[in-house]
Amino acid sequence: MAYSLKNIGLNDFRKFLIHLGLNHVRTKGSHEIWARKDLTRPVIIQSSKDPVPQFIIKSNLRTLGLISEDLFKYLNSQN
């Protein structure tokens, strides 16, 4: 499957975060907060939006110090 940042499912993005060693810390309303000790900021996703909006993915990849190709490589390895 060809991926773009517009069609990343919520479960796929959660699996990606787990793969990177992030832990689900808490849920507040419809926002999930994920963290890892070495990150300066938590990763926040909206659990009510599926697929995950493009701007949220871009922002979280920036927080993680990754680029979209890293996400695509992971998703392609899962298929």
JOBEL-V945685 format. One record per helix or strand of 2 or more residues. SS is the DSSP state (A for helix, B for strand). FROM is the first residue (numbers start at 1). LEN is the number of residues. Records with the same first field share a line. If there is no record, write none. Layout:
# JOBEL-V945685
SS: FROM-LEN + FROM-LEN
This chain:
# JOBEL-V945685
A: 10-10 + 54-11 + 68-10
B: 23-6 + 31-5 + 43-4
